[in-house]
Amino acid sequence: MLNRLGVITIALFVAAAAPGALAQQPAVASVQPAPPERLSSEIEAFAAQDRAAPPKACELVFTGSSSVRFWRTLDEDLAPIPVINRGFGGSQISDVNFYFDRVVGPYRPRAIFFYAGENDLHAGKSPEAVVADFQQFMTLKTEKLGATPVYFISLKPSKARLNQKAAQDAVNAKIREMAHARADLDYVDVVPTMLEAGGAPKDIFIADGLHMTPAGYALWTAVVRPVAETAAKIPCG
């Protein structure tokens, strides 16, 4: 057995070696991804809806986070264009990727309207990580749906997350750049219509300062509807 002196000697050796040992360990990711399973109940609800009323192929699919989910007037705002709303609350781009085969792929859409990335930044992801996740979405889309066009709705400025606008602008700029280089990607900019002349967000948010009132969705409709009308004319196989 070790005597007391031996124990102290070993402890001092471990303490002296620890900084070097720790330095050799890989850095721990600063942002741990939220488990996509947390959203499984919403995904199951979509499946139940589809069983009750199977949607037709070649409609416009809107997917992403709660800004899509809470667009409850989407059908009437874009009528008579047929649309499918598959936004699920709190989702990040990685969640849309994880559930791609359940919220996008099965519908064989004519076009995809995509809104996500805002929650990602709020969770601590860098703009570069957000863009990389969207690039993965485009890769999945190409693998599974070929040249089906994607319309990325720009990350929106809001009262609750105004401190993140610079990061949002960085994501938006990069994806706008991607859209210039890809025939299957377009960038739909809702930012200007949501800002006052001085740059502050308009008074179009509910009490949480994040989600929009009907007036906010009316602004989105004015921007998105002409794009959707064009997308609805795209041939669908």
Backbone hydrogen bonds, N-H to C=O, Kabsch-Sander energy under -0.5 kcal/mol:
donor,donor_aa,acceptor,acceptor_aa,energy
7,V,3,N,-2.0
8,I,4,R,-2.2
9,T,5,L,-2.4
10,I,6,G,-2.4
11,A,7,V,-2.4
12,L,8,I,-2.4
13,F,9,T,-2.0
14,V,10,I,-2.5
15,A,11,A,-2.3
16,A,12,L,-2.2
17,A,13,F,-2.1
18,A,14,V,-1.9
21,A,17,A,-2.2
22,L,18,A,-3.0
23,A,19,P,-2.0
24,Q,20,G,-1.0
24,Q,21,A,-0.6
25,Q,22,L,-1.3
38,R,35,P,-1.8
39,L,36,P,-2.1
40,S,37,E,-1.8
42,E,39,L,-0.7
43,I,39,L,-1.7
44,E,40,S,-2.6
45,A,41,S,-1.7
46,F,42,E,-1.7
47,A,43,I,-1.9
48,A,44,E,-2.1
49,Q,45,A,-2.2
50,D,46,F,-2.4
51,R,47,A,-2.0
52,A,48,A,-2.1
53,A,49,Q,-2.6
58,C,107,Y,-0.8
58,C,108,R,-1.9
60,L,82,P,-2.2
61,V,59,E,-0.6
61,V,111,A,-2.3
62,F,60,L,-0.5
62,F,84,I,-2.9
63,T,61,V,-0.5
63,T,113,F,-2.6
64,G,86,R,-0.9
65,S,115,Y,-2.5
68,V,65,S,-1.7
69,R,65,S,-2.0
70,F,66,S,-3.0
71,W,68,V,-1.8
72,R,70,F,-2.3
74,L,71,W,-1.5
77,D,73,T,-3.1
78,L,74,L,-1.9
79,A,75,D,-0.6
81,I,78,L,-2.3
84,I,60,L,-2.7
86,R,62,F,-3.7
86,R,84,I,-0.7
88,F,64,G,-2.8
91,S,88,F,-1.5
95,D,92,Q,-0.9
96,V,92,Q,-1.7
97,N,93,I,-2.4
98,F,94,S,-2.2
99,Y,95,D,-2.3
100,F,97,N,-1.3
102,R,99,Y,-2.5
103,V,99,Y,-2.1
104,V,100,F,-2.0
105,G,100,F,-2.2
107,Y,104,V,-1.5
108,R,105,G,-1.7
110,R,59,E,-2.0
111,A,59,E,-0.8
112,I,149,P,-2.4
113,F,61,V,-3.3
114,F,112,I,-0.5
114,F,151,Y,-3.0
115,Y,63,T,-2.3
121,L,117,G,-1.8
122,H,118,E,-1.9
123,A,119,N,-1.7
124,G,121,L,-1.5
125,K,120,D,-2.2
130,V,126,S,-2.1
131,V,127,P,-2.5
132,A,128,E,-2.2
133,D,129,A,-2.1
134,F,130,V,-2.0
135,Q,131,V,-2.4
136,Q,132,A,-1.8
137,F,133,D,-1.8
138,M,134,F,-2.3
139,T,135,Q,-2.0
140,L,136,Q,-2.6
141,K,137,F,-2.7
142,T,138,M,-2.4
143,E,139,T,-2.4
144,K,140,L,-2.3
145,L,141,K,-3.5
146,G,142,T,-1.2
148,T,145,L,-1.6
150,V,184,D,-2.5
151,Y,112,I,-3.3
152,F,150,V,-0.6
152,F,186,D,-3.0
153,I,114,F,-2.8
153,I,151,Y,-0.7
154,S,152,F,-0.5
154,S,188,V,-2.8
159,K,209,G,-0.6
160,A,209,G,-2.7
162,L,159,K,-1.0
164,Q,161,R,-1.8
165,K,162,L,-1.6
168,Q,164,Q,-2.5
169,D,165,K,-3.2
170,A,166,A,-1.7
171,V,167,A,-2.0
172,N,168,Q,-3.0
173,A,169,D,-2.6
174,K,170,A,-1.9
175,I,171,V,-2.4
176,R,172,N,-2.4
177,E,173,A,-1.9
178,M,174,K,-2.1
179,A,175,I,-2.3
180,H,176,R,-1.4
181,A,177,E,-0.9
181,A,178,M,-0.9
182,R,178,M,-0.8
185,L,182,R,-0.9
186,D,150,V,-2.6
188,V,152,F,-3.1
188,V,186,D,-0.5
189,D,187,Y,-0.7
190,V,188,V,-0.9
194,M,190,V,-0.7
194,M,191,V,-1.5
195,L,192,P,-1.2
196,E,200,A,-3.5
199,G,196,E,-1.8
202,K,194,M,-2.7
204,I,202,K,-2.1
206,I,211,H,-2.7
209,G,206,I,-2.4
213,T,204,I,-2.1
216,G,213,T,-0.7
217,Y,213,T,-1.8
218,A,214,P,-1.9
219,L,215,A,-1.4
220,W,216,G,-2.0
221,T,217,Y,-2.7
222,A,218,A,-1.8
223,V,219,L,-1.1
223,V,220,W,-0.6
224,V,220,W,-3.5
225,R,221,T,-2.6
227,V,223,V,-0.7
228,A,224,V,-2.7
229,E,225,R,-2.6
230,T,226,P,-1.5
231,A,227,V,-2.6
232,A,228,A,-2.4
233,K,230,T,-1.4
234,I,231,A,-1.6
